[in-house]
Amino acid sequence: MKARKSLASAATKRRKLPAGGKSFSLPESRKFDSLIVTHLPNIRFLTGFTGSSGCVLITPRKRFFFTDFRYREQAANEVKDFEVHITPGAALDGCCRYIIARRLKTGVIGFEGNQISLREHKLLRKLLKGSRFFDASGEVEKQRRIKSRQEITHLRRACAIADAAYKKLARSKVIGKSEKEIAWMLESTMRQAGSGPMPFEIIVASGPRSAMPHGAASGRIIGKGELVVVDLGATVAGYCSDATRTFATGPLKPKQEKIYQVVEAAQQMALEDVAAGMSCAEIDKIARDHIAAAGFGKAFGHSLGHGVGLEAHEGPVLSPKSKEVLESGMTVTIEPGIYLEGIGGVRIEDTVLVNARGAERLTKFPRGLTSLK
């Protein structure tokens, strides 16, 4: 199908986004004429809107933003390059009814099939009966992958806040305290340093619970001679950091020390080879092969990393099955891990900026085994 150049020209107006994003353009090869965006991180990227209810419509001639009365003033302040409409009900419902009332020429309508609910999908089909639709999932996310200078500034700050939390943890007493107490201390530290909402629930997993890759903080009391996995992140202007460190609360058993050394070496090997032009699968393989050669291949069950931006987990994914290639300006995590039931687990994770020369670590807290008291 031929490209819809009228929409491309309407959507490529260059501007600085309040959220720190960059200009947005629809691909020349797309198979749709108009686009409805409902995923809030994508809406923030496109418009700068930071509220919890919104919908974007880009037609061949104009760009519209819909929200409800709660965000009337906020939308007026944040959304500058879109025609703003306040709807009496849900934003998507208001968008559809506006298309009908104004008899907008939308052509084939692209929508985010991977982000809308079944109810919302039925609403689209019902209200816009007779329209042709195309699943445009991932179109906006593709353009979010390469970060602008302003986005990178926000990411650097979010990473610095995470580093500061780890520095405070390294000076704090943790033995005898619960995992939840430590998680709250870390969150309050980052909030006081300027972080917005936590991008994900902080993980503090100690002793045998450290073998749980996503072991949310529990009431377990941290003891001596244990591994403690801490995974946290901060947000600045909506942009996330993501970093994991594994600590010790005293002397460890030989196998625990070994898996730490293996994970640390695997991460370093991967970091040394991260660069624009490298495939995500190749980077994953470097770390995975090292862990497997040490005899722990089955204990590393997740991907090596993922993109970080307006979402803590976004594209690209660094996994064995990935077909994607790293590009300059991408920000991704490198996070190998080993998890042994009954023994403990180790994960070391950094957020890095990809460039032609390699990878710049944005999270800088030391990766060596730090002892907590």
LUMTOR-535911 format. One record per residue (C-alpha): x, y, z; residue in one letter. Coordinates in steps of 0.2 Angstrom, whole numbers, plus 2048, in hexadecimal, padded with zeros to 3 digits. Each point is the difference from the previous one (the first is absolute). Layout:
LUMTOR-535911
> c1  c2  c3  rest
> X  Y  Z  A
...
***
This chain:
LUMTOR-535911
> c1  c2  c3  rest
> 800  800  800  M
> 807  811  7FC  K
> 805  80C  80E  A
> 7F4  80D  806  R
> 80B  80F  7FE  K
> 7F3  80D  806  S
> 800  7F8  811  L
> 813  7FE  800  A
> 802  813  7FD  S
> 7F3  804  80D  A
> 808  7F5  80D  A
> 812  805  7FD  T
> 7FF  812  806  K
> 810  803  80B  R
> 7FE  805  811  R
> 807  7FE  812  K
> 7F4  7F5  80B  L
> 7FD  806  811  P
> 804  7EE  806  A
> 811  801  7F8  G
> 7FC  7F6  7F1  G
> 803  804  7EE  K
> 7F7  802  7F0  S
> 7F5  7F2  7FA  F
> 7FD  7FA  7EE  S
> 7F6  7F1  7F9  L
> 80A  7F4  7F5  P
> 7FE  802  7EE  E
> 7FC  7EE  7FE  S
> 7F1  800  80C  R
> 7EF  7F8  7FB  K
> 7F5  80C  809  F
> 7FB  813  7FD  D
> 7FB  805  812  S
> 807  7FA  811  L
> 7F7  7FF  810  I
> 80C  7FF  80F  V
> 7FA  7FA  811  T
> 810  7FA  809  H
> 804  80D  80D  L
> 813  800  7FE  P
> 7FE  802  7ED  N
> 7F4  80E  803  I
> 80C  808  80C  R
> 80E  7FE  7F3  F
> 7F5  808  7F2  L
> 7F8  80E  80A  T
> 809  803  811  G
> 7EF  7FC  809  F
> 804  7F8  811  T
> 7EE  7FC  806  G
> 7F8  7EF  801  S
> 7F2  801  7F3  S
> 803  805  7EE  G
> 7FE  7FC  7EE  C
> 80A  806  7F0  V
> 7F9  801  7EF  L
> 80B  804  7F1  I
> 7F6  802  7F0  T
> 806  805  7EE  P
> 7FD  812  804  R
> 801  803  813  K
> 805  7FA  811  R
> 7F4  7FE  80F  F
> 801  7FC  812  F
> 7F2  7FB  80B  F
> 7FE  7FF  813  T
> 7F3  802  80D  D
> 7FB  80F  80B  F
> 80D  7FC  80E  R
> 80E  804  7F4  Y
> 7F9  810  7F8  R
> 80D  80C  807  E
> 80E  7F3  800  Q
> 7FD  7FC  7ED  A
> 800  813  7FD  A
> 811  802  808  N
> 808  7F0  7F9  E
> 7F9  7FD  7EF  V
> 806  80D  7F3  K
> 7FF  7F9  7EF  D
> 7F0  7F7  800  F
> 7EE  806  7FF  E
> 7FA  7FC  812  V
> 7EE  7F9  804  H
> 7F8  7FD  811  I
> 7F5  7F1  7FF  T
> 7F1  7FC  80C  P
> 806  7EE  801  G
> 80E  7F5  7FC  A
> 80D  808  7F4  A
> 7FF  7F2  7F3  L
> 7ED  801  800  D
> 801  813  7FE  G
> 80D  7FE  7F2  C
> 7F4  7F4  7F6  C
> 7F1  80B  802  R
> 80A  80F  7FA  Y
> 805  7F7  7F0  I
> 7ED  7FC  7FD  I
> 7FA  811  805  A
> 80C  809  7F5  R
> 800  7F3  7F2  R
> 813  800  800  L
> 808  7F8  7F1  K
> 80B  7F3  809  T
> 803  7F3  7F3  G
> 807  7F0  807  V
> 802  802  813  I
> 80F  7FA  809  G
> 7FE  7FB  812  F
> 80B  7F9  80E  E
> 7F9  7EE  800  G
> 80D  7FA  80D  N
> 7FB  80E  80C  Q
> 7EC  801  800  I
> 7F4  7F5  809  S
> 7F3  7F5  7F8  L
> 7F3  80C  806  R
> 809  80E  7F7  E
> 803  7F6  7F0  H
> 7ED  7FD  800  K
> 7FD  812  803  L
> 80A  805  7F1  L
> 7F7  7F4  7F4  R
> 7EF  805  807  K
> 802  813  7FF  L
> 80A  800  7F0  L
> 7F6  7F3  7F7  K
> 805  7FF  7EE  G
> 811  807  803  S
> 80F  7F5  7FB  R
> 80D  7FD  80E  F
> 812  7FB  800  F
> 80A  7FA  810  D
> 80E  80C  801  A
> 807  7F9  810  S
> 812  806  803  G
> 800  80E  7F4  E
> 803  80E  80D  V
> 80B  7F5  80B  E
> 80C  7FE  7F1  K
> 803  812  800  Q
> 802  801  813  R
> 80F  7F4  7FF  R
> 80D  80D  7FA  I
> 801  80D  80E  K
> 803  813  7FD  S
> 80C  80A  80A  R
> 7F3  806  80B  Q
> 7FA  7EF  804  E
> 811  7FA  804  I
> 802  80E  80C  T
> 7F1  7FA  809  H
> 806  7EE  800  L
> 811  806  807  R
> 7F7  808  80E  R
> 7F5  7F1  804  A
> 810  7F5  800  C
> 809  80C  80C  A
> 7F1  7FF  80C  I
> 801  7ED  800  A
> 813  801  803  D
> 7FD  80B  80F  A
> 7F4  7F4  807  A
> 80C  7F2  7FF  Y
> 80E  80B  808  K
> 7F4  803  80F  K
> 7FC  7ED  801  L
> 813  7FC  800  A
> 801  80B  810  R
> 7F0  7F9  808  S
> 7FE  7F2  80D  K
> 7F5  7F3  7F8  V
> 803  7F0  80A  I
> 7F1  7FE  80C  G
> 7F5  80B  7F5  K
> 7F2  7FA  7F4  S
> 801  800  7EE  E
> 7F1  80C  800  K
> 809  80C  80B  E
> 80F  801  7F4  I
> 7F4  802  7F1  A
> 7F7  80F  809  W
> 811  808  805  M
> 806  7FF  7ED  L
> 7F0  807  7F9  E
> 7FF  80E  80D  S
> 812  804  7FC  T
> 7FD  801  7ED  M
> 7F0  80A  803  R
> 809  80D  80A  Q
> 80E  801  7F3  A
> 7F3  805  7F3  G
> 7F9  7F0  7F9  S
> 7EE  7FF  7F9  G
> 7F6  7F0  803  P
> 80A  7F0  801  M
> 801  7F7  7EF  P
> 7FD  7EF  808  F
> 7FF  7F9  811  E
> 811  7FF  808  I
> 807  7EF  802  I
> 809  7FB  810  V
> 802  7ED  801  A
> 80C  7F9  80D  S
> 806  7EF  805  G
> 7F7  7F2  7F6  P
> 7F4  80D  7F9  R
> 80E  807  7F6  S
> 7FE  7F2  7F4  A
> 7EF  807  7FB  M
> 804  80C  7F1  P
> 7F1  80B  804  H
> 7FF  7FE  813  G
> 7F6  80F  806  A
> 805  806  811  A
> 7F9  7F6  80E  S
> 7FF  800  813  G
> 80F  7F4  801  R
> 80E  806  80C  I
> 811  801  7F8  I
> 80D  7F5  808  G
> 813  7FF  800  K
> 80A  7F7  7F2  G
> 7F2  802  7F3  E
> 7FE  806  7EE  L
> 7F5  80F  7FE  V
> 7F9  804  7EF  V
> 7FA  812  7FE  V
> 7F8  806  7F0  D
> 7FA  812  7FF  L
> 7FD  80F  7F5  G
> 7FC  813  800  A
> 7F6  80B  7F4  T
> 804  811  7FA  V
> 7F3  809  7F5  A
> 7F9  7EF  7FD  G
> 810  7F8  7FB  Y
> 806  7F0  809  C
> 810  7F9  807  S
> 802  7EE  804  D
> 80F  7F8  80A  A
> 803  7F1  80A  T
> 80E  7FC  80D  R
> 803  7F0  80A  T
> 807  803  811  F
> 807  7F5  80E  A
> 7FC  801  813  T
> 810  7F8  805  G
> 80B  7F1  7FA  P
> 7F7  7F5  7F2  L
> 801  7EE  7FC  K
> 80C  7FB  7F2  P
> 7F2  7FD  7F4  K
> 7F8  810  803  Q
> 811  809  7FD  E
> 802  7F7  7F0  K
> 7EF  804  7F9  I
> 804  812  804  Y
> 810  800  7F7  Q
> 7F9  7F7  7F1  V
> 7F2  80D  7FE  V
> 80B  80F  802  E
> 80C  7F9  7F3  A
> 7F1  7FC  7F4  A
> 7FA  812  802  Q
> 811  808  7FD  Q
> 802  7F5  7F0  M
> 7EF  806  7F9  A
> 804  812  804  L
> 810  7FF  7F7  E
> 7F8  7FB  7F0  D
> 7F0  80B  801  V
> 801  80C  7F1  A
> 7F5  807  7F2  A
> 7FF  7F2  7F3  G
> 801  7F2  80B  M
> 7F0  7F4  800  S
> 7F7  7FF  811  C
> 801  7ED  7FE  A
> 813  800  7FF  E
> 802  80B  80F  I
> 7F4  7F4  80A  D
> 80A  7F1  7F9  K
> 811  807  807  I
> 7FA  800  812  A
> 7F5  7F0  7FE  R
> 80F  7F6  7FA  D
> 80B  805  80E  H
> 7F3  7FC  80D  I
> 7FD  7EF  7F7  A
> 812  7FC  7FF  A
> 801  802  813  A
> 7F2  7F3  802  G
> 7F2  80C  804  F
> 7F7  801  7EF  G
> 7F0  7FA  806  K
> 800  80C  80F  A
> 7FF  80F  7F4  F
> 7EF  800  7F9  G
> 7FC  812  7FC  H
> 806  80B  7F2  S
> 810  80A  802  L
> 7F8  811  7FF  G
> 7F3  80C  7F9  H
> 7FD  812  7FB  G
> 7FD  80D  80D  V
> 7F7  811  7FD  G
> 7EF  806  804  L
> 7FD  7EE  805  E
> 80C  7F6  80B  A
> 7FE  7F1  7F4  H
> 7FE  805  7ED  E
> 809  7FB  7F0  G
> 80C  7FA  7FB  P
> 801  7EF  809  V
> 811  7F8  801  L
> 7FC  7EE  7FF  S
> 805  7F0  7F7  P
> 7F1  802  7F4  K
> 802  812  7FD  S
> 802  806  7EE  K
> 804  812  805  E
> 810  80A  7FE  V
> 806  80D  80C  L
> 801  812  7FA  E
> 809  80F  807  S
> 7F4  809  80C  G
> 7F8  7F1  807  M
> 800  7FD  812  T
> 7FF  7EE  806  V
> 804  7F6  80F  T
> 80D  7F2  802  I
> 7FB  7F5  80E  E
> 806  7EE  800  P
> 7FB  7F5  80F  G
> 802  7EF  808  I
> 7F2  7F9  80C  Y
> 802  7F0  80A  L
> 7F2  7FB  80B  E
> 805  7FD  812  G
> 811  809  7FD  I
> 7FC  811  7FA  G
> 801  80B  7F1  G
> 80A  80D  7F8  V
> 7FC  80E  7F3  R
> 80A  80F  7FB  I
> 7F7  80C  7F5  E
> 805  811  7F8  D
> 7F7  80C  7F5  T
> 80B  805  7F1  V
> 800  80C  7F2  L
> 805  7F8  7EF  V
> 80B  80A  7F4  N
> 80C  7FC  7F2  A
> 80F  7FD  80B  R
> 7F7  7F5  80D  G
> 7F6  802  80F  A
> 800  80D  80D  E
> 7FA  7FB  811  R
> 7F3  80C  807  L
> 7FE  7F7  810  T
> 811  801  808  K
> 7FF  7F9  812  F
> 80F  7F3  802  P
> 7FC  7EF  7FA  R
> 80C  7F6  80B  G
> 7F9  7F6  80F  L
> 7FC  80D  80D  T
> 7FD  7FA  812  S
> 7F2  807  80A  L
> 800  801  813  K
***
